[in-house]
Amino acid sequence: MALIKQIRQRTGLAIGVIAGGLILFLLGGDLLSPNSSLLNTNQNIIGEIAGEEITLEEFSLKVEEYKAAFQQRTGRIPAEAEMVSVREQAWQALIVERVFEEEYDKLGLTVSSQELIDMVQGKNIVPELRAQLVNPQTGQFDKSQLITFLQSLETADPAQQAAWAQQEKLFAQARSRVKYDNLLATTEYATTAEAKLEHKSANTIADASVLFLPYYVIPDGDIKIQDAELADYLSKNQEKFKVGNSANLEYVSFSIQASGEDSAAVIAKITDLTAELKASVEDSVFVSKNSEVQQPFQVYAPGDQLPAALTTNVAEFVKGETYGPFITANSSYVSYKVTDQYEGTPKMRASHILFAIEGMDETARAAVKTQAETVLAEIKTTGNFADAARQYGQDGTAQNGGDLGWFAKADFVEPFANATYAAKSKGLLPNLVETEYGFHIIEVTELPSSMYTKLAVLELELVASDLTRNEAFRNADAFVAESGNRDEFTENATEKGLRIIQANNVDATSRNLNNLTDARQVVIWAFSEAAVGEVSTVFELNDAYLVASLVSKKEEGEAKLEDVKDQVKQLVMNDKKAALINQKLAGKTTLEQMKAVFPEASINEVPGLRLSDAVIPGIGFAPKAIGTIFGMKTKGQLTKSVQEDIGVLVAKVNNLTPAAAIGDYTSYQAQLAQGASQRMTYQIMMALQELAKVKDYRYKYF
């Protein structure tokens, strides 16, 4: 709360309260869950960080902090699916407190009060606040709402003040982490030698003929495998078969899908509400009160995708008209009112290929410009802009074919914006465009549009009524009462015509059972309470009640042969097939002779294989074979046979075109350094977790 008076002194604005309240600080949730009775014992350890045990109580309190932050941002309690992210944030925060903050202290890295003020009301307001305080009329961030809210805190109740203090702490922690990551990321440097190797890998090209012999050219029946061979293979390759906690379950489900009567009731209700919406003069208020979607009143800018249920049912819609109800792909019913259509800031869409020149001298810039002009001429001939962007682009858009999406003129530097907005038709701009970042080849994909549309969305979910749900629960509960063990479970399911579904090798951290995406509670039961052969109580999922039986459970550690026998057998069989293939190829001097031995094999002509490739077109992932091809010194010579996961390969190099030397490798150095910097955040986290020997047992509780 130290910032509150400073903010007040700086703004001098009147104190008020944001309508609806920004912060809802509600305690409960996880602390009041069925696991809460466990909080009174120190035996409930859910993990270990840097040698320090983390208790369920400590973790739950941290979860509550992040849950309150979520409520502060959204004004609502997080749904269970969103709690997954909340718990993960809380866990990462505990790691940061025990691992990262020690590193911050060593470096003297801090976030000052002035910096925090700037983050919450200055020129660099954090995205979390900007996203939540949007004027519904303009669709833009409204700073006045933020100032009003901050001023209101001095007279707010203690819960709100505590929530904001916690939020300030989270902002500071996030900024500290950004500083730390950036500090290390900026140390990344690529040498000229590395840049030359990258250039060589990307531009060395081979023309090769590749004989591909998939393992099925040898019938399985021709291979004999003894259990002793499997055990020997497993003992020598345990690192391939490390297993985590996993379980095998069986379950039956009792559907709680909406009935015909339920559907008729929803249709009648939305029909009445649609008539009211049509007559309403306060559309946003009406749909906020009656719609079951989170954002029932939205502004669609040029390029935004309008709802499919509207565009597929209405060819042309008119301002002020109401359309629907329609049924959606999610089996809900929806109506739309076109509240307004107006001219706003124009937006357009384009793609580009950037040839970077930052940090280069005039000679290097001229070389880059020549390269860009060559590529532009090539695109004018071939028309393959997207392929060229993926090959030559030097920014993050390259992997998307250079697509920049929809943008306003003010979003880009002036030379780029002027060139794109001056285009009279879609297509490739005839000349390069130079900006401070480099030379751009630009293709206009959509001309400027300035039409904005406001939609009021009235949507009602089609869900089962209480009557339907109660009937399904009674059936599931009766099934449990009659199933004291797994044998009775199987017998009763068979008698009642219920399908028994298997869920094998379920990971302890999984939230799914097969295609059931909301089954975390079942997994927790299997790993924390259930004994093998036990039958569960009734679990309520989104659209079904479920009863499960635990078939078996595996502990984390080295794999046992019986657990991975099928996998080991396949790998041993592949090795034996590869040896037999090589035996039959012995003495053959051409690919055609080798193929004659195995008619099911194929010879693939690969004219444009690059040293940087990992996949051979038409064959698959084969990095060892590609390395072998580029290691050949003599044209026309056959490589040795190479065993890959997909089969055995033999190649002949028809031609090898080395990468042409270039005068400057700066762009490749920049690419390598940028890529390493982008990976740095993840690598830092993984390294420090490893050093801290982080152990995570949360799967037993959440």
C-alpha positions in Angstrom: 0.0 0.0 0.0 3.0 2.3 0.0 2.1 3.5 -3.5 -1.4 4.6 -2.8 -0.5 8.0 -1.3 2.1 8.6 -3.9 -0.4 8.0 -6.6 -3.0 10.2 -5.0 -0.4 13.0 -4.7 0.5 12.7 -8.3 -3.0 12.6 -9.8 -5.0 14.9 -7.5 -8.1 13.2 -8.9 -11.3 12.7 -7.0 -11.8 9.3 -5.3 -14.3 7.1 -6.9 -15.1 3.4 -7.3 -15.0 1.5 -10.7 -18.6 0.4 -11.5 -19.0 -3.3 -10.6 -15.8 -3.4 -8.6 -12.5 -4.4 -10.1 -11.3 -6.6 -7.2 -13.3 -9.5 -5.7 -11.1 -10.9 -2.9 -12.9 -14.1 -2.0 -11.2 -16.6 0.3 -12.2 -20.2 0.0 -11.9 -22.3 -3.1 -9.0 -24.7 -2.7 -8.7 -24.1 1.0 -12.3 -25.2 1.5 -11.9 -28.2 -0.9 -12.3 -31.8 0.3 -8.5 -31.8 0.8 -8.7 -29.0 3.3 -9.0 -31.4 6.2 -5.4 -32.5 5.4 -4.0 -29.0 6.0 -3.5 -29.6 9.8 -0.8 -32.2 9.3 2.8 -31.6 8.3 2.8 -35.0 6.6 1.2 -33.7 3.4 4.2 -32.8 1.4 3.4 -31.9 -2.2 6.9 -31.1 -3.4 10.5 -30.1 -2.6 12.4 -27.1 -3.9 16.1 -26.5 -3.2 16.0 -29.1 -0.4 13.0 -27.5 1.3 9.7 -29.4 1.6 6.6 -27.6 0.4 3.5 -28.4 2.4 0.0 -28.6 1.0 -1.0 -25.7 3.3 1.8 -23.5 2.0 0.9 -24.3 -1.6 -2.8 -23.8 -1.1 -2.2 -20.3 0.4 0.0 -19.4 -2.6 -2.8 -20.7 -4.9 -5.2 -18.4 -3.1 -3.0 -15.4 -3.8 -3.0 -16.1 -7.5 -6.7 -17.0 -7.5 -7.3 -13.5 -6.0 -5.2 -12.0 -8.7 -7.3 -13.7 -11.3 -10.5 -12.4 -9.7 -9.0 -9.0 -9.6 -8.3 -9.1 -13.3 -11.6 -10.6 -14.4 -14.1 -9.9 -11.7 -15.1 -13.5 -11.4 -14.0 -16.8 -9.8 -11.8 -18.9 -12.1 -13.4 -22.0 -13.5 -11.8 -25.4 -12.8 -10.1 -25.4 -16.2 -8.6 -22.0 -15.4 -7.5 -23.2 -12.0 -5.0 -25.5 -13.7 -3.2 -22.3 -14.9 -3.6 -20.6 -11.5 -2.1 -23.6 -9.6 0.8 -23.7 -12.1 1.5 -20.0 -11.6 1.5 -20.5 -7.8 3.9 -23.4 -8.1 6.2 -21.4 -10.4 6.0 -18.6 -7.9 7.3 -20.8 -5.1 10.2 -21.8 -7.3 10.9 -18.2 -8.0 10.9 -17.3 -4.3 13.3 -20.1 -3.4 15.5 -20.1 -6.4 15.3 -16.9 -8.5 15.1 -14.3 -5.7 18.4 -15.5 -4.4 19.8 -14.9 -7.9 18.2 -11.4 -7.9 19.8 -10.5 -4.6 23.3 -11.6 -5.8 22.9 -9.3 -8.8 21.4 -6.4 -6.9 18.4 -6.6 -9.2 15.4 -4.6 -7.9 12.1 -2.9 -9.0 12.0 0.6 -7.5 8.8 2.3 -6.3 9.1 4.8 -9.1 9.2 1.9 -11.6 6.2 0.3 -10.1 4.3 3.5 -10.3 5.1 3.7 -14.0 3.8 0.1 -14.4 0.4 0.8 -12.8 -0.3 4.4 -14.0 2.5 5.8 -16.0 3.6 5.5 -19.6 4.3 1.7 -19.4 1.2 0.3 -17.8 1.4 -3.5 -17.6 -0.7 -5.4 -20.1 -2.8 -7.1 -17.4 -4.3 -3.8 -16.4 -4.6 -2.5 -19.9 -6.6 -5.6 -21.0 -9.1 -5.3 -18.2 -9.9 -1.6 -18.3 -11.3 -1.2 -21.8 -13.9 1.4 -22.8 -16.7 -0.7 -24.4 -17.6 2.1 -26.7 -14.1 2.5 -28.2 -12.6 -0.9 -27.5 -9.5 1.0 -26.2 -7.8 1.1 -22.9 -9.4 3.7 -20.6 -6.8 5.2 -18.2 -9.4 7.2 -16.4 -11.0 4.0 -15.1 -7.6 2.9 -13.7 -6.9 6.2 -12.0 -10.4 6.2 -10.4 -9.9 2.7 -9.2 -6.4 3.4 -7.7 -7.8 6.5 -5.9 -10.6 4.4 -4.4 -8.3 2.0 -2.7 -7.4 4.4 0.1 -10.9 4.2 1.5 -11.6 0.6 0.3 -12.2 -2.3 2.7 -9.1 -4.1 4.0 -9.7 -7.1 1.7 -9.5 -5.0 -1.4 -6.4 -3.2 -0.2 -4.7 -6.5 0.6 -5.6 -7.8 -2.8 -4.1 -4.8 -4.5 -0.9 -5.0 -2.4 -0.6 -8.7 -3.5 -1.1 -7.6 -7.1 1.6 -5.0 -6.8 3.9 -7.8 -5.5 3.1 -10.0 -8.5 3.8 -7.1 -10.9 7.2 -6.5 -9.3 8.0 -10.2 -9.4 7.1 -10.5 -13.0 9.2 -7.4 -13.9 12.2 -8.8 -11.9 12.0 -12.0 -13.9 11.8 -10.1 -17.2 14.9 -8.2 -16.2 16.8 -11.3 -15.2 15.9 -13.1 -18.4 16.8 -10.2 -20.5 20.1 -9.8 -18.7 21.1 -13.3 -19.7 19.5 -13.2 -23.1 21.5 -10.2 -24.1 24.7 -12.2 -23.4 23.9 -14.5 -26.3 26.4 -14.1 -29.1 27.1 -16.0 -32.3 30.6 -16.1 -33.7 31.4 -15.7 -37.4 32.4 -19.3 -37.5 28.9 -20.3 -36.2 27.3 -18.0 -38.7 29.3 -19.5 -41.6 28.2 -23.0 -40.5 24.6 -21.8 -40.3 24.9 -20.4 -43.9 26.5 -23.6 -45.0 23.8 -25.8 -43.5 21.0 -23.7 -45.1 22.5 -23.4 -48.5 24.5 -26.6 -49.2 22.3 -28.6 -51.5 22.5 -32.2 -52.6 20.8 -34.1 -55.4 20.5 -37.6 -54.2 18.8 -40.9 -55.1 17.6 -42.6 -51.9 16.7 -46.3 -51.5 14.2 -46.6 -48.7 13.6 -50.0 -47.1 10.9 -49.8 -44.5 11.1 -52.5 -41.8 8.0 -54.3 -43.3 10.1 -55.6 -46.2 11.0 -58.3 -43.8 7.9 -60.2 -42.5 7.7 -60.3 -38.7 7.4 -64.1 -38.9 10.9 -64.3 -40.2 12.3 -62.8 -36.9 12.7 -64.9 -33.8 13.1 -63.1 -30.5 13.8 -64.7 -27.1 12.7 -63.1 -23.8 16.4 -63.1 -22.8 17.2 -60.8 -25.7 14.4 -58.4 -24.6 15.8 -58.3 -21.1 19.3 -57.7 -22.3 18.2 -54.8 -24.6 16.2 -53.2 -21.8 19.2 -53.4 -19.4 21.4 -51.7 -21.9 18.9 -49.0 -22.9 17.1 -48.1 -19.7 17.4 -44.4 -20.4 14.8 -44.9 -23.3 12.2 -46.4 -21.0 12.1 -44.3 -17.8 8.6 -44.5 -16.6 6.5 -42.0 -14.5 3.7 -42.8 -12.2 0.9 -44.3 -14.4 -2.2 -46.4 -14.0 -4.6 -48.5 -15.9 -8.3 -47.9 -15.3 -11.7 -49.1 -16.6 -14.8 -47.0 -16.4 -18.5 -46.8 -17.4 -20.4 -43.6 -17.9 -24.0 -42.5 -17.5 -24.8 -39.7 -20.0 -26.2 -36.4 -18.8 -26.8 -34.9 -22.2 -29.8 -32.6 -22.6 -33.0 -34.4 -23.5 -35.5 -33.4 -26.1 -37.6 -31.7 -23.5 -34.5 -29.8 -22.3 -33.8 -28.5 -25.8 -37.4 -27.4 -26.3 -37.3 -25.4 -23.1 -34.1 -23.6 -24.1 -35.5 -22.8 -27.6 -38.7 -21.3 -26.0 -36.6 -19.2 -23.6 -34.2 -17.8 -26.2 -37.1 -17.1 -28.6 -38.7 -14.9 -26.0 -35.4 -13.2 -25.1 -34.7 -12.6 -28.8 -37.9 -10.6 -29.1 -37.0 -8.6 -26.0 -33.5 -7.9 -27.4 -35.0 -6.7 -30.7 -37.1 -4.1 -28.8 -34.3 -3.2 -26.4 -32.6 0.2 -26.4 -29.9 -0.8 -24.0 -28.4 -3.7 -25.9 -25.2 -4.1 -23.9 -27.0 -4.1 -20.6 -29.6 -6.6 -21.9 -27.1 -9.2 -23.1 -24.8 -8.7 -20.1 -27.8 -9.7 -18.0 -29.2 -12.5 -20.1 -26.5 -14.0 -22.2 -24.3 -16.9 -21.0 -21.1 -16.0 -22.8 -18.3 -14.1 -21.1 -18.2 -11.2 -23.6 -21.7 -10.7 -25.0 -21.1 -7.2 -26.4 -18.1 -7.0 -28.8 -16.6 -4.7 -31.4 -15.3 -6.3 -34.5 -12.6 -4.4 -36.3 -11.6 -5.0 -40.0 -10.1 -8.4 -40.3 -11.7 -9.8 -37.1 -13.6 -13.0 -37.7 -17.4 -12.5 -37.2 -19.2 -15.3 -35.4 -19.7 -18.3 -37.8 -23.3 -18.8 -36.6 -24.1 -15.3 -37.9 -22.1 -15.4 -41.2 -23.3 -18.8 -42.2 -27.0 -18.0 -41.7 -27.1 -14.3 -42.8 -25.8 -13.2 -46.1 -26.0 -9.5 -45.4 -26.9 -8.0 -42.0 -28.2 -4.5 -41.3 -27.5 -2.1 -38.5 -30.2 -2.3 -35.9 -31.6 -5.7 -37.0 -31.8 -8.8 -34.8 -31.0 -12.3 -36.2 -31.6 -15.7 -34.8 -31.9 -17.8 -32.8 -29.4 -20.2 -34.5 -27.8 -23.3 -33.2 -24.0 -23.2 -32.8 -21.3 -25.9 -33.3 -21.2 -26.2 -29.5 -24.9 -27.0 -29.3 -25.9 -23.7 -27.8 -28.6 -21.3 -29.2 -27.6 -17.8 -30.1 -29.1 -14.6 -31.5 -27.3 -11.5 -32.6 -28.3 -7.8 -32.8 -26.2 -5.5 -35.0 -26.0 -2.6 -32.6 -23.9 -0.4 -34.7 -21.7 -0.2 -37.9 -19.4 2.7 -38.3 -16.3 4.0 -40.0 -13.2 3.8 -37.8 -9.4 3.5 -38.1 -8.6 1.8 -41.4 -6.8 -1.5 -41.3 -5.2 -3.7 -44.0 -3.3 -6.9 -44.3 0.0 -7.6 -45.9 3.0 -10.0 -45.9 6.6 -9.1 -46.1 10.1 -10.6 -46.4 12.7 -8.7 -44.3 16.3 -8.5 -45.2 17.9 -7.1 -42.1 20.6 -4.4 -42.2 20.8 -3.2 -38.6 24.4 -2.7 -37.6 25.8 -3.0 -41.1 28.1 -0.7 -43.0 27.3 0.7 -46.5 29.1 -2.2 -48.3 27.2 -4.8 -46.4 23.9 -3.0 -46.9 24.5 -2.9 -50.6 25.1 -6.6 -50.7 21.8 -7.3 -48.8 19.9 -5.0 -51.1 21.3 -6.9 -54.1 20.1 -10.2 -52.5 16.7 -8.7 -51.8 16.3 -7.5 -55.4 17.3 -11.0 -56.7 14.6 -12.6 -54.5 12.0 -10.0 -55.6 12.7 -10.8 -59.2 12.4 -14.5 -58.5 9.0 -14.0 -56.8 7.8 -11.9 -59.8 8.6 -15.0 -61.9 7.3 -17.8 -59.7 4.6 -16.1 -57.7 5.7 -18.2 -54.6 5.8 -15.4 -52.1 5.1 -17.5 -49.0 7.8 -20.1 -49.9 10.3 -17.3 -50.4 9.3 -15.7 -47.1 10.0 -19.0 -45.3 13.3 -19.4 -47.0 14.7 -15.8 -46.8 12.6 -14.0 -44.1 14.7 -12.8 -41.1 12.0 -12.1 -38.5 9.3 -14.0 -36.7 6.8 -13.8 -39.6 9.0 -16.0 -41.8 7.5 -19.3 -40.5 4.0 -17.9 -41.4 4.9 -17.1 -44.9 5.6 -13.4 -44.0 2.0 -12.7 -42.9 1.7 -9.6 -40.7 -2.0 -9.9 -40.1 -4.3 -6.9 -40.1 -2.7 -3.6 -39.0 -3.4 0.1 -38.8 -1.1 2.6 -40.6 0.2 3.9 -37.2 1.3 0.4 -36.3 4.3 0.4 -38.6 7.2 2.7 -39.4 6.4 5.5 -41.9 8.1 4.2 -45.0 6.5 0.7 -44.7 3.1 2.1 -43.8 3.1 4.7 -46.6 4.0 2.0 -49.2 1.4 -0.5 -48.2 -1.4 2.0 -47.7 -0.7 3.6 -51.1 -1.4 0.3 -52.9 -4.4 0.4 -55.2 -4.8 -3.3 -55.6 -3.8 -6.5 -53.9 -0.6 -8.2 -54.9 3.2 -7.8 -54.9 4.6 -4.3 -54.6 7.0 -3.8 -57.6 9.9 -2.3 -55.6 11.7 -2.9 -52.4 10.8 -0.7 -49.4 13.6 0.4 -47.2 13.1 1.1 -43.4 15.4 1.4 -40.5 15.2 -2.3 -40.0 16.2 -3.3 -43.6 14.8 -4.0 -47.0 11.3 -5.3 -47.4 9.6 -7.3 -50.1 5.9 -6.7 -49.6 2.7 -8.4 -50.8 -0.6 -6.7 -50.1 -3.2 -9.4 -49.2 -6.2 -7.3 -48.2 -6.8 -3.6 -49.1 -7.7 -1.1 -46.3 -11.1 -1.4 -44.7 -12.5 0.9 -42.0 -15.9 -0.8 -41.2 -16.4 -1.6 -37.5 -19.3 -3.7 -36.3 -20.8 -3.8 -32.8 -22.7 -7.0 -32.0 -24.9 -7.8 -29.0 -24.7 -11.6 -28.5 -27.5 -13.5 -26.8 -26.5 -17.1 -26.2 -27.9 -19.8 -24.0 -26.2 -23.1 -23.5 -28.1 -26.3 -24.1 -27.6 -28.2 -20.9 -29.3 -31.1 -19.1 -32.1 -30.1 -16.7 -32.1 -31.1 -13.1 -34.6 -33.8 -13.9 -32.3 -35.3 -16.5 -29.2 -35.1 -14.3 -31.0 -36.6 -11.3 -32.1 -39.6 -13.3 -28.6 -40.2 -14.6 -27.1 -39.9 -11.0 -29.6 -42.4 -9.6 -28.5 -44.9 -12.2 -24.8 -44.3 -11.5 -25.3 -44.4 -7.7 -27.2 -47.7 -7.9 -24.4 -49.2 -10.1 -21.8 -48.3 -7.4 -23.9 -49.8 -4.7 -24.0 -53.1 -6.6 -20.3 -53.1 -7.4 -18.1 -53.8 -4.4 -15.0 -54.9 -6.4 -13.7 -55.1 -9.9 -15.3 -58.5 -10.7 -18.8 -57.2 -9.6 -18.0 -54.0 -11.6 -17.5 -56.1 -14.8 -20.5 -58.3 -14.1 -22.9 -55.5 -13.4 -21.8 -53.5 -16.4 -22.3 -56.6 -18.7 -25.8 -57.2 -17.3 -26.9 -53.6 -17.7 -25.4 -53.3 -21.2 -22.9 -50.6 -20.2 -19.8 -50.3 -22.3 -16.6 -50.8 -20.2 -13.9 -48.4 -21.5 -10.2 -48.9 -20.8 -7.8 -46.0 -20.1 -4.3 -47.4 -20.1 -1.0 -45.8 -19.1 -2.7 -42.8 -17.6 -0.1 -40.3 -16.3 -0.3 -39.1 -12.7 -0.5 -35.5 -13.9 -3.1 -36.1 -16.7 -6.3 -34.2 -16.7 -7.9 -36.5 -19.3 -9.1 -40.1 -19.6 -9.0 -40.9 -23.3 -11.2 -38.2 -24.9 -12.7 -37.1 -21.6 -11.1 -33.7 -20.9 -12.4 -33.0 -17.5 -11.5 -36.1 -15.6 -8.8 -34.9 -13.2 -10.8 -35.9 -10.2 -10.8 -39.5 -11.4 -7.0 -39.5 -11.9 -6.4 -38.0 -8.4 -8.6 -40.8 -6.9 -6.5 -43.5 -8.7 -3.2 -42.2 -7.4 -4.1 -40.9 -3.9 -6.9 -43.2 -2.6 -7.6 -46.2 -4.7 -6.3 -49.7 -4.2 -6.0 -52.1 -7.2 -9.4 -53.7 -7.8 -11.3 -50.9 -6.0 -14.4 -49.3 -7.5 -14.9 -45.5 -7.2 -17.8 -43.5 -6.1 -19.7 -41.5 -8.7 -17.7 -38.7 -10.4 -19.5 -35.9 -12.1 -18.0 -34.8 -15.4 -19.2 -32.2 -17.8 -21.7 -34.4 -19.7 -21.7 -37.7 -17.8 -21.5 -39.4 -14.5 -18.6 -41.8 -14.3 -17.7 -44.8 -12.2 -14.2 -46.2 -12.4 -12.2 -49.3 -11.3 -8.4 -49.3 -10.8 -6.9 -52.1 -12.7 -3.2 -51.6 -12.0 -0.7 -48.9 -11.0 3.0 -48.3 -11.8 5.5 -46.4 -9.7 8.0 -43.9 -11.1 11.5 -45.3 -11.8 13.2 -47.8 -14.1 10.8 -49.7 -16.4 10.2 -53.4 -15.9 10.1 -55.6 -18.9 6.5 -56.6 -18.4 5.5 -52.9 -18.5 7.3 -52.0 -21.8 7.6 -55.4 -23.4 5.8 -54.5 -26.6 8.0 -51.4 -27.1 11.2 -53.3 -26.5 10.1 -56.1 -28.7 9.5 -53.7 -31.6 12.9 -52.1 -31.2 14.7 -55.4 -31.0 12.8 -56.6 -34.1 13.8 -53.5 -36.0 17.4 -54.1 -35.1 17.2 -57.7 -36.3 15.4 -56.7 -39.5 18.1 -54.1 -40.2 20.8 -56.7 -39.8 19.0 -59.1 -42.1 18.4 -56.4 -44.7 22.1 -55.5 -44.6 23.0 -59.2 -45.0 20.8 -59.5 -48.1 22.2 -56.3 -49.6 25.8 -57.5 -49.3 27.6 -57.5 -52.6 25.0 -55.3 -54.4 26.7 -52.3 -56.1 23.7 -50.2 -57.3 20.4 -49.1 -55.8 18.5 -50.9 -58.6 20.2 -54.2 -57.6 19.3 -53.6 -54.0 15.7 -52.8 -54.8 15.4 -56.0 -56.8 16.1 -57.9 -53.6 13.2 -56.1 -51.9 10.4 -55.2 -54.4 8.5 -53.3 -51.6 11.4 -50.9 -51.3 11.4 -47.6 -53.2 14.0 -45.3 -54.9 13.2 -41.7 -54.2 14.8 -38.9 -56.2 15.6 -35.9 -53.9 16.9 -33.0 -55.9 16.9 -30.2 -53.3 18.0 -31.7 -50.1 19.6 -29.2 -47.7 22.3 -29.9 -45.1 20.0 -28.3 -42.5 17.1 -30.7 -43.2 16.0 -33.4 -40.9 13.3 -34.9 -43.1 13.7 -36.5 -46.5 10.7 -35.7 -48.7 8.6 -38.8 -49.3 10.4 -40.8 -46.7 10.4 -39.1 -43.3 12.6 -38.2 -40.4 16.1 -39.4 -41.2 18.8 -37.0 -39.8 21.5 -39.7 -39.7 21.0 -40.6 -43.4 21.1 -36.9 -44.3 24.3 -36.4 -42.5 25.8 -39.4 -44.2 24.7 -38.1 -47.6 26.5 -34.8 -47.1 29.5 -36.6 -45.7 30.2 -38.2 -49.1 33.1 -36.8 -51.1 32.6 -38.6 -54.4 29.7 -38.2 -56.8 28.0 -41.4 -57.8 29.3 -43.3 -54.8 26.8 -45.2 -52.5 26.6 -44.4 -48.9 26.7 -47.1 -46.3 23.3 -48.4 -45.2 21.9 -46.2 -42.4 19.3 -47.5 -39.8 16.7 -45.0 -38.8 13.5 -45.3 -36.8 11.5 -45.6 -40.0 13.7 -48.2 -41.7 17.0 -48.7 -43.6 18.3 -46.1 -46.1 21.0 -46.3 -48.8 21.7 -43.2 -50.9 23.7 -42.2 -54.0 24.9 -38.6 -54.3 24.2 -37.4 -57.9 25.4 -33.8 -57.3 26.5 -31.7 -54.4 26.4 -27.9 -54.5 28.4 -26.2 -51.8 27.0 -23.0 -50.3 28.4 -20.0 -52.1 30.6 -17.8 -49.9 29.1 -14.4 -49.1 30.8 -11.2 -48.1 29.0 -10.7 -44.8 27.5 -13.2 -42.3 26.0 -10.6 -40.0 22.4 -11.6 -40.7 23.2 -15.2 -39.8 24.9 -14.1 -36.6 21.8 -12.1 -35.8 19.5 -15.0 -36.5 21.5 -17.4 -34.3 21.7 -14.9 -31.4 18.0 -14.0 -31.6 17.0 -17.7 -31.6 19.3 -18.4 -28.6 17.8 -15.4 -26.8 14.3 -16.6 -27.4 15.1 -20.0 -25.9 16.9 -18.5 -23.0 13.8 -18.0 -20.7 12.9 -21.6 -20.9 16.5 -22.8 -20.5 17.0 -20.7 -17.5 13.9 -22.1 -15.8 14.9 -25.7 -16.6 18.5 -25.2 -15.4 17.6 -23.6 -12.1 14.9 -26.2 -11.5 17.4 -28.9 -12.1 20.0 -27.3 -9.8 17.3 -26.9 -7.2 16.3 -30.6 -7.5 12.6 -29.6 -7.8 10.3 -32.5 -7.0 6.6 -32.2 -7.7 4.0 -34.4 -6.0 1.0 -32.1 -6.7 -0.7 -34.8 -8.8 -1.8 -36.5 -5.5 -4.0 -33.5 -4.6 -4.9 -31.4 -7.7 
